[in-house]
Amino acid sequence: MFGLGFQEILVIALIILLLFGGKKIPELMRGLGKGVKSFKEGMNEVTDVKKEVEQDEKKDA
């Protein structure tokens, strides 16, 4: 996973736990999930627009 081993991931998780506390982590993950979902929706929009442009170009040719 991104060149990280289990020990590195564990250390990162512990640092996050110490910085934010156990109660804030679910809120952070929820926000991260919403951000990823929004990013995917944006990428899907770009793909859809690209397909529409390609179809229009084929009709014009």
N, CA, C and O atoms as a Maestro MAE file, in Angstrom:
{
 s_m_m2io_version
 :::
 2.0.0
}

f_m_ct {
 s_m_title
 :::
 protein
 m_atom[244] {
  # First column is atom index #
  i_m_mmod_type
  r_m_x_coord
  r_m_y_coord
  r_m_z_coord
  i_m_residue_number
  s_m_chain_name
  s_m_pdb_residue_name
  s_m_pdb_atom_name
  i_m_atomic_number
  :::
  1 25 0.846 -1.183 0.000 1 A "MET " " N  " 7
  2 3 0.000 0.000 0.000 1 A "MET " " CA " 6
  3 2 0.888 1.242 0.000 1 A "MET " " C  " 6
  4 15 1.404 1.620 1.052 1 A "MET " " O  " 8
  5 25 1.076 1.878 -1.136 2 A "PHE " " N  " 7
  6 3 1.858 3.099 -1.283 2 A "PHE " " CA " 6
  7 2 3.279 2.949 -0.762 2 A "PHE " " C  " 6
  8 15 3.897 3.939 -0.371 2 A "PHE " " O  " 8
  9 25 3.803 1.746 -0.748 3 A "GLY " " N  " 7
  10 3 5.161 1.519 -0.292 3 A "GLY " " CA " 6
  11 2 5.312 1.587 1.216 3 A "GLY " " C  " 6
  12 15 6.433 1.652 1.719 3 A "GLY " " O  " 8
  13 25 4.210 1.574 1.943 4 A "LEU " " N  " 7
  14 3 4.265 1.618 3.398 4 A "LEU " " CA " 6
  15 2 4.029 0.226 3.962 4 A "LEU " " C  " 6
  16 15 3.162 -0.512 3.495 4 A "LEU " " O  " 8
  17 25 4.809 -0.113 4.965 5 A "GLY " " N  " 7
  18 3 4.620 -1.389 5.633 5 A "GLY " " CA " 6
  19 2 3.626 -1.253 6.773 5 A "GLY " " C  " 6
  20 15 3.116 -0.168 7.049 5 A "GLY " " O  " 8
  21 25 3.366 -2.359 7.420 6 A "PHE " " N  " 7
  22 3 2.404 -2.374 8.522 6 A "PHE " " CA " 6
  23 2 2.865 -1.479 9.664 6 A "PHE " " C  " 6
  24 15 2.057 -0.762 10.254 6 A "PHE " " O  " 8
  25 25 4.155 -1.513 9.981 7 A "GLN " " N  " 7
  26 3 4.665 -0.716 11.097 7 A "GLN " " CA " 6
  27 2 4.513 0.781 10.829 7 A "GLN " " C  " 6
  28 15 4.155 1.534 11.735 7 A "GLN " " O  " 8
  29 25 4.777 1.218 9.607 8 A "GLU " " N  " 7
  30 3 4.636 2.633 9.282 8 A "GLU " " CA " 6
  31 2 3.186 3.080 9.391 8 A "GLU " " C  " 6
  32 15 2.898 4.159 9.908 8 A "GLU " " O  " 8
  33 25 2.279 2.247 8.905 9 A "ILE " " N  " 7
  34 3 0.857 2.571 8.983 9 A "ILE " " CA " 6
  35 2 0.415 2.640 10.447 9 A "ILE " " C  " 6
  36 15 -0.361 3.521 10.819 9 A "ILE " " O  " 8
  37 25 0.895 1.733 11.261 10 A "LEU " " N  " 7
  38 3 0.564 1.719 12.684 10 A "LEU " " CA " 6
  39 2 1.067 2.990 13.368 10 A "LEU " " C  " 6
  40 15 0.338 3.583 14.163 10 A "LEU " " O  " 8
  41 25 2.276 3.415 13.081 11 A "VAL " " N  " 7
  42 3 2.830 4.627 13.674 11 A "VAL " " CA " 6
  43 2 2.006 5.846 13.249 11 A "VAL " " C  " 6
  44 15 1.705 6.707 14.076 11 A "VAL " " O  " 8
  45 25 1.644 5.924 11.978 12 A "ILE " " N  " 7
  46 3 0.833 7.040 11.487 12 A "ILE " " CA " 6
  47 2 -0.519 7.057 12.191 12 A "ILE " " C  " 6
  48 15 -0.998 8.118 12.590 12 A "ILE " " O  " 8
  49 25 -1.136 5.886 12.344 13 A "ALA " " N  " 7
  50 3 -2.430 5.801 13.020 13 A "ALA " " CA " 6
  51 2 -2.326 6.245 14.473 13 A "ALA " " C  " 6
  52 15 -3.218 6.928 14.977 13 A "ALA " " O  " 8
  53 25 -1.259 5.870 15.142 14 A "LEU " " N  " 7
  54 3 -1.077 6.288 16.536 14 A "LEU " " CA " 6
  55 2 -0.871 7.797 16.647 14 A "LEU " " C  " 6
  56 15 -1.399 8.428 17.563 14 A "LEU " " O  " 8
  57 25 -0.122 8.366 15.739 15 A "ILE " " N  " 7
  58 3 0.097 9.812 15.755 15 A "ILE " " CA " 6
  59 2 -1.233 10.548 15.532 15 A "ILE " " C  " 6
  60 15 -1.524 11.532 16.212 15 A "ILE " " O  " 8
  61 25 -2.024 10.070 14.589 16 A "ILE " " N  " 7
  62 3 -3.333 10.683 14.336 16 A "ILE " " CA " 6
  63 2 -4.211 10.565 15.570 16 A "ILE " " C  " 6
  64 15 -4.900 11.518 15.935 16 A "ILE " " O  " 8
  65 25 -4.192 9.421 16.207 17 A "LEU " " N  " 7
  66 3 -4.989 9.216 17.417 17 A "LEU " " CA " 6
  67 2 -4.559 10.177 18.515 17 A "LEU " " C  " 6
  68 15 -5.403 10.743 19.209 17 A "LEU " " O  " 8
  69 25 -3.261 10.366 18.678 18 A "LEU " " N  " 7
  70 3 -2.772 11.287 19.703 18 A "LEU " " CA " 6
  71 2 -3.114 12.738 19.379 18 A "LEU " " C  " 6
  72 15 -3.458 13.508 20.276 18 A "LEU " " O  " 8
  73 25 -3.023 13.115 18.112 19 A "LEU " " N  " 7
  74 3 -3.283 14.501 17.728 19 A "LEU " " CA " 6
  75 2 -4.762 14.875 17.827 19 A "LEU " " C  " 6
  76 15 -5.099 15.950 18.322 19 A "LEU " " O  " 8
  77 25 -5.628 14.006 17.366 20 A "PHE " " N  " 7
  78 3 -7.036 14.358 17.256 20 A "PHE " " CA " 6
  79 2 -7.917 13.730 18.324 20 A "PHE " " C  " 6
  80 15 -9.020 14.219 18.564 20 A "PHE " " O  " 8
  81 25 -7.473 12.686 18.957 21 A "GLY " " N  " 7
  82 3 -8.311 12.016 19.954 21 A "GLY " " CA " 6
  83 2 -9.303 11.070 19.304 21 A "GLY " " C  " 6
  84 15 -9.613 11.183 18.118 21 A "GLY " " O  " 8
  85 25 -9.785 10.153 20.090 22 A "GLY " " N  " 7
  86 3 -10.673 9.110 19.579 22 A "GLY " " CA " 6
  87 2 -12.020 9.611 19.094 22 A "GLY " " C  " 6
  88 15 -12.616 9.014 18.197 22 A "GLY " " O  " 8
  89 25 -12.512 10.709 19.679 23 A "LYS " " N  " 7
  90 3 -13.849 11.193 19.315 23 A "LYS " " CA " 6
  91 2 -13.850 11.964 18.000 23 A "LYS " " C  " 6
  92 15 -14.878 12.012 17.325 23 A "LYS " " O  " 8
  93 25 -12.746 12.558 17.626 24 A "LYS " " N  " 7
  94 3 -12.686 13.355 16.406 24 A "LYS " " CA " 6
  95 2 -12.427 12.518 15.156 24 A "LYS " " C  " 6
  96 15 -12.761 12.947 14.052 24 A "LYS " " O  " 8
  97 25 -11.847 11.349 15.308 25 A "ILE " " N  " 7
  98 3 -11.467 10.540 14.151 25 A "ILE " " CA " 6
  99 2 -12.669 10.170 13.274 25 A "ILE " " C  " 6
  100 15 -12.563 10.273 12.051 25 A "ILE " " O  " 8
  101 25 -13.811 9.743 13.839 26 A "PRO " " N  " 7
  102 3 -14.950 9.449 12.955 26 A "PRO " " CA " 6
  103 2 -15.398 10.663 12.146 26 A "PRO " " C  " 6
  104 15 -15.782 10.526 10.984 26 A "PRO " " O  " 8
  105 25 -15.352 11.859 12.755 27 A "GLU " " N  " 7
  106 3 -15.725 13.068 12.025 27 A "GLU " " CA " 6
  107 2 -14.740 13.338 10.892 27 A "GLU " " C  " 6
  108 15 -15.142 13.714 9.791 27 A "GLU " " O  " 8
  109 25 -13.461 13.148 11.161 28 A "LEU " " N  " 7
  110 3 -12.448 13.357 10.130 28 A "LEU " " CA " 6
  111 2 -12.628 12.378 8.975 28 A "LEU " " C  " 6
  112 15 -12.539 12.767 7.810 28 A "LEU " " O  " 8
  113 25 -12.879 11.119 9.291 29 A "MET " " N  " 7
  114 3 -13.056 10.108 8.245 29 A "MET " " CA " 6
  115 2 -14.319 10.375 7.436 29 A "MET " " C  " 6
  116 15 -14.339 10.157 6.225 29 A "MET " " O  " 8
  117 25 -15.371 10.846 8.099 30 A "ARG " " N  " 7
  118 3 -16.616 11.175 7.401 30 A "ARG " " CA " 6
  119 2 -16.359 12.310 6.414 30 A "ARG " " C  " 6
  120 15 -16.809 12.259 5.269 30 A "ARG " " O  " 8
  121 25 -15.641 13.323 6.859 31 A "GLY " " N  " 7
  122 3 -15.303 14.438 5.969 31 A "GLY " " CA " 6
  123 2 -14.437 13.988 4.808 31 A "GLY " " C  " 6
  124 15 -14.631 14.432 3.676 31 A "GLY " " O  " 8
  125 25 -13.477 13.105 5.083 32 A "LEU " " N  " 7
  126 3 -12.624 12.575 4.033 32 A "LEU " " CA " 6
  127 2 -13.448 11.787 3.019 32 A "LEU " " C  " 6
  128 15 -13.229 11.904 1.813 32 A "LEU " " O  " 8
  129 25 -14.388 10.992 3.499 33 A "GLY " " N  " 7
  130 3 -15.257 10.217 2.614 33 A "GLY " " CA " 6
  131 2 -16.106 11.108 1.722 33 A "GLY " " C  " 6
  132 15 -16.279 10.824 0.537 33 A "GLY " " O  " 8
  133 25 -16.637 12.194 2.292 34 A "LYS " " N  " 7
  134 3 -17.432 13.128 1.495 34 A "LYS " " CA " 6
  135 2 -16.567 13.786 0.429 34 A "LYS " " C  " 6
  136 15 -17.012 13.999 -0.699 34 A "LYS " " O  " 8
  137 25 -15.332 14.105 0.792 35 A "GLY " " N  " 7
  138 3 -14.426 14.712 -0.179 35 A "GLY " " CA " 6
  139 2 -14.112 13.783 -1.326 35 A "GLY " " C  " 6
  140 15 -14.087 14.205 -2.482 35 A "GLY " " O  " 8
  141 25 -13.871 12.519 -1.020 36 A "VAL " " N  " 7
  142 3 -13.570 11.530 -2.063 36 A "VAL " " CA " 6
  143 2 -14.794 11.329 -2.961 36 A "VAL " " C  " 6
  144 15 -14.669 11.230 -4.182 36 A "VAL " " O  " 8
  145 25 -15.972 11.271 -2.345 37 A "LYS " " N  " 7
  146 3 -17.199 11.105 -3.125 37 A "LYS " " CA " 6
  147 2 -17.403 12.288 -4.072 37 A "LYS " " C  " 6
  148 15 -17.765 12.105 -5.234 37 A "LYS " " O  " 8
  149 25 -17.172 13.489 -3.573 38 A "SER " " N  " 7
  150 3 -17.310 14.683 -4.397 38 A "SER " " CA " 6
  151 2 -16.308 14.666 -5.551 38 A "SER " " C  " 6
  152 15 -16.647 15.033 -6.676 38 A "SER " " O  " 8
  153 25 -15.090 14.244 -5.274 39 A "PHE " " N  " 7
  154 3 -14.067 14.156 -6.306 39 A "PHE " " CA " 6
  155 2 -14.470 13.168 -7.394 39 A "PHE " " C  " 6
  156 15 -14.318 13.455 -8.581 39 A "PHE " " O  " 8
  157 25 -14.983 12.003 -6.996 40 A "LYS " " N  " 7
  158 3 -15.411 11.001 -7.969 40 A "LYS " " CA " 6
  159 2 -16.553 11.518 -8.833 40 A "LYS " " C  " 6
  160 15 -16.580 11.283 -10.041 40 A "LYS " " O  " 8
  161 25 -17.507 12.231 -8.205 41 A "GLU " " N  " 7
  162 3 -18.621 12.784 -8.973 41 A "GLU " " CA " 6
  163 2 -18.112 13.795 -9.991 41 A "GLU " " C  " 6
  164 15 -18.584 13.831 -11.128 41 A "GLU " " O  " 8
  165 25 -17.155 14.613 -9.585 42 A "GLY " " N  " 7
  166 3 -16.572 15.582 -10.508 42 A "GLY " " CA " 6
  167 2 -15.871 14.904 -11.668 42 A "GLY " " C  " 6
  168 15 -15.991 15.346 -12.810 42 A "GLY " " O  " 8
  169 25 -15.143 13.838 -11.389 43 A "MET " " N  " 7
  170 3 -14.452 13.106 -12.453 43 A "MET " " CA " 6
  171 2 -15.452 12.459 -13.403 43 A "MET " " C  " 6
  172 15 -15.225 12.418 -14.612 43 A "MET " " O  " 8
  173 25 -16.554 11.955 -12.864 44 A "ASN " " N  " 7
  174 3 -17.593 11.362 -13.720 44 A "ASN " " CA " 6
  175 2 -18.221 12.422 -14.624 44 A "ASN " " C  " 6
  176 15 -18.537 12.145 -15.781 44 A "ASN " " O  " 8
  177 25 -18.402 13.638 -14.097 45 A "GLU " " N  " 7
  178 3 -18.936 14.719 -14.918 45 A "GLU " " CA " 6
  179 2 -18.009 15.037 -16.075 45 A "GLU " " C  " 6
  180 15 -18.457 15.228 -17.205 45 A "GLU " " O  " 8
  181 25 -16.719 15.093 -15.791 46 A "VAL " " N  " 7
  182 3 -15.737 15.383 -16.834 46 A "VAL " " CA " 6
  183 2 -15.777 14.301 -17.908 46 A "VAL " " C  " 6
  184 15 -15.721 14.603 -19.100 46 A "VAL " " O  " 8
  185 25 -15.872 13.056 -17.489 47 A "THR " " N  " 7
  186 3 -15.930 11.936 -18.428 47 A "THR " " CA " 6
  187 2 -17.187 12.028 -19.292 47 A "THR " " C  " 6
  188 15 -17.135 11.797 -20.500 47 A "THR " " O  " 8
  189 25 -18.313 12.366 -18.669 48 A "ASP " " N  " 7
  190 3 -19.564 12.483 -19.419 48 A "ASP " " CA " 6
  191 2 -19.491 13.608 -20.444 48 A "ASP " " C  " 6
  192 15 -19.930 13.440 -21.582 48 A "ASP " " O  " 8
  193 25 -18.945 14.744 -20.052 49 A "VAL " " N  " 7
  194 3 -18.828 15.870 -20.975 49 A "VAL " " CA " 6
  195 2 -17.900 15.508 -22.125 49 A "VAL " " C  " 6
  196 15 -18.163 15.858 -23.275 49 A "VAL " " O  " 8
  197 25 -16.820 14.811 -21.817 50 A "LYS " " N  " 7
  198 3 -15.876 14.395 -22.863 50 A "LYS " " CA " 6
  199 2 -16.572 13.477 -23.870 50 A "LYS " " C  " 6
  200 15 -16.378 13.624 -25.077 50 A "LYS " " O  " 8
  201 25 -17.377 12.537 -23.385 51 A "LYS " " N  " 7
  202 3 -18.100 11.634 -24.285 51 A "LYS " " CA " 6
  203 2 -19.076 12.397 -25.159 51 A "LYS " " C  " 6
  204 15 -19.212 12.099 -26.346 51 A "LYS " " O  " 8
  205 25 -19.768 13.392 -24.577 52 A "GLU " " N  " 7
  206 3 -20.709 14.192 -25.353 52 A "GLU " " CA " 6
  207 2 -19.991 14.964 -26.459 52 A "GLU " " C  " 6
  208 15 -20.481 15.043 -27.586 52 A "GLU " " O  " 8
  209 25 -18.840 15.527 -26.135 53 A "VAL " " N  " 7
  210 3 -18.074 16.283 -27.127 53 A "VAL " " CA " 6
  211 2 -17.617 15.358 -28.247 53 A "VAL " " C  " 6
  212 15 -17.681 15.728 -29.419 53 A "VAL " " O  " 8
  213 25 -17.159 14.165 -27.900 54 A "GLU " " N  " 7
  214 3 -16.716 13.212 -28.921 54 A "GLU " " CA " 6
  215 2 -17.874 12.806 -29.820 54 A "GLU " " C  " 6
  216 15 -17.700 12.681 -31.033 54 A "GLU " " O  " 8
  217 25 -19.066 12.598 -29.238 55 A "GLN " " N  " 7
  218 3 -20.226 12.222 -30.045 55 A "GLN " " CA " 6
  219 2 -20.625 13.366 -30.981 55 A "GLN " " C  " 6
  220 15 -20.994 13.131 -32.132 55 A "GLN " " O  " 8
  221 25 -20.551 14.596 -30.488 56 A "ASP " " N  " 7
  222 3 -20.882 15.753 -31.329 56 A "ASP " " CA " 6
  223 2 -19.898 15.884 -32.485 56 A "ASP " " C  " 6
  224 15 -20.285 16.225 -33.603 56 A "ASP " " O  " 8
  225 25 -18.633 15.614 -32.212 57 A "GLU " " N  " 7
  226 3 -17.614 15.692 -33.257 57 A "GLU " " CA " 6
  227 2 -17.861 14.627 -34.324 57 A "GLU " " C  " 6
  228 15 -17.653 14.884 -35.509 57 A "GLU " " O  " 8
  229 25 -18.304 13.435 -33.916 58 A "LYS " " N  " 7
  230 3 -18.577 12.372 -34.880 58 A "LYS " " CA " 6
  231 2 -19.788 12.740 -35.747 58 A "LYS " " C  " 6
  232 15 -19.808 12.430 -36.938 58 A "LYS " " O  " 8
  233 25 -20.786 13.392 -35.167 59 A "LYS " " N  " 7
  234 3 -21.963 13.794 -35.940 59 A "LYS " " CA " 6
  235 2 -21.615 14.883 -36.939 59 A "LYS " " C  " 6
  236 15 -22.146 14.902 -38.049 59 A "LYS " " O  " 8
  237 25 -20.728 15.788 -36.552 60 A "ASP " " N  " 7
  238 3 -20.340 16.891 -37.440 60 A "ASP " " CA " 6
  239 2 -19.454 16.418 -38.586 60 A "ASP " " C  " 6
  240 15 -19.432 17.035 -39.651 60 A "ASP " " O  " 8
  241 25 -18.739 15.348 -38.377 61 A "ALA " " N  " 7
  242 3 -17.785 14.883 -39.416 61 A "ALA " " CA " 6
  243 2 -18.441 14.147 -40.539 61 A "ALA " " C  " 6
  244 15 -17.764 13.707 -41.467 61 A "ALA " " O  " 8
  :::
 }
 m_bond[243] {
  # First column is bond index #
  i_m_from
  i_m_to
  i_m_order
  :::
  1 1 2 1
  2 2 3 1
  3 3 4 2
  4 3 5 1
  5 5 6 1
  6 6 7 1
  7 7 8 2
  8 7 9 1
  9 9 10 1
  10 10 11 1
  11 11 12 2
  12 11 13 1
  13 13 14 1
  14 14 15 1
  15 15 16 2
  16 15 17 1
  17 17 18 1
  18 18 19 1
  19 19 20 2
  20 19 21 1
  21 21 22 1
  22 22 23 1
  23 23 24 2
  24 23 25 1
  25 25 26 1
  26 26 27 1
  27 27 28 2
  28 27 29 1
  29 29 30 1
  30 30 31 1
  31 31 32 2
  32 31 33 1
  33 33 34 1
  34 34 35 1
  35 35 36 2
  36 35 37 1
  37 37 38 1
  38 38 39 1
  39 39 40 2
  40 39 41 1
  41 41 42 1
  42 42 43 1
  43 43 44 2
  44 43 45 1
  45 45 46 1
  46 46 47 1
  47 47 48 2
  48 47 49 1
  49 49 50 1
  50 50 51 1
  51 51 52 2
  52 51 53 1
  53 53 54 1
  54 54 55 1
  55 55 56 2
  56 55 57 1
  57 57 58 1
  58 58 59 1
  59 59 60 2
  60 59 61 1
  61 61 62 1
  62 62 63 1
  63 63 64 2
  64 63 65 1
  65 65 66 1
  66 66 67 1
  67 67 68 2
  68 67 69 1
  69 69 70 1
  70 70 71 1
  71 71 72 2
  72 71 73 1
  73 73 74 1
  74 74 75 1
  75 75 76 2
  76 75 77 1
  77 77 78 1
  78 78 79 1
  79 79 80 2
  80 79 81 1
  81 81 82 1
  82 82 83 1
  83 83 84 2
  84 83 85 1
  85 85 86 1
  86 86 87 1
  87 87 88 2
  88 87 89 1
  89 89 90 1
  90 90 91 1
  91 91 92 2
  92 91 93 1
  93 93 94 1
  94 94 95 1
  95 95 96 2
  96 95 97 1
  97 97 98 1
  98 98 99 1
  99 99 100 2
  100 99 101 1
  101 101 102 1
  102 102 103 1
  103 103 104 2
  104 103 105 1
  105 105 106 1
  106 106 107 1
  107 107 108 2
  108 107 109 1
  109 109 110 1
  110 110 111 1
  111 111 112 2
  112 111 113 1
  113 113 114 1
  114 114 115 1
  115 115 116 2
  116 115 117 1
  117 117 118 1
  118 118 119 1
  119 119 120 2
  120 119 121 1
  121 121 122 1
  122 122 123 1
  123 123 124 2
  124 123 125 1
  125 125 126 1
  126 126 127 1
  127 127 128 2
  128 127 129 1
  129 129 130 1
  130 130 131 1
  131 131 132 2
  132 131 133 1
  133 133 134 1
  134 134 135 1
  135 135 136 2
  136 135 137 1
  137 137 138 1
  138 138 139 1
  139 139 140 2
  140 139 141 1
  141 141 142 1
  142 142 143 1
  143 143 144 2
  144 143 145 1
  145 145 146 1
  146 146 147 1
  147 147 148 2
  148 147 149 1
  149 149 150 1
  150 150 151 1
  151 151 152 2
  152 151 153 1
  153 153 154 1
  154 154 155 1
  155 155 156 2
  156 155 157 1
  157 157 158 1
  158 158 159 1
  159 159 160 2
  160 159 161 1
  161 161 162 1
  162 162 163 1
  163 163 164 2
  164 163 165 1
  165 165 166 1
  166 166 167 1
  167 167 168 2
  168 167 169 1
  169 169 170 1
  170 170 171 1
  171 171 172 2
  172 171 173 1
  173 173 174 1
  174 174 175 1
  175 175 176 2
  176 175 177 1
  177 177 178 1
  178 178 179 1
  179 179 180 2
  180 179 181 1
  181 181 182 1
  182 182 183 1
  183 183 184 2
  184 183 185 1
  185 185 186 1
  186 186 187 1
  187 187 188 2
  188 187 189 1
  189 189 190 1
  190 190 191 1
  191 191 192 2
  192 191 193 1
  193 193 194 1
  194 194 195 1
  195 195 196 2
  196 195 197 1
  197 197 198 1
  198 198 199 1
  199 199 200 2
  200 199 201 1
  201 201 202 1
  202 202 203 1
  203 203 204 2
  204 203 205 1
  205 205 206 1
  206 206 207 1
  207 207 208 2
  208 207 209 1
  209 209 210 1
  210 210 211 1
  211 211 212 2
  212 211 213 1
  213 213 214 1
  214 214 215 1
  215 215 216 2
  216 215 217 1
  217 217 218 1
  218 218 219 1
  219 219 220 2
  220 219 221 1
  221 221 222 1
  222 222 223 1
  223 223 224 2
  224 223 225 1
  225 225 226 1
  226 226 227 1
  227 227 228 2
  228 227 229 1
  229 229 230 1
  230 230 231 1
  231 231 232 2
  232 231 233 1
  233 233 234 1
  234 234 235 1
  235 235 236 2
  236 235 237 1
  237 237 238 1
  238 238 239 1
  239 239 240 2
  240 239 241 1
  241 241 242 1
  242 242 243 1
  243 243 244 2
  :::
 }
}
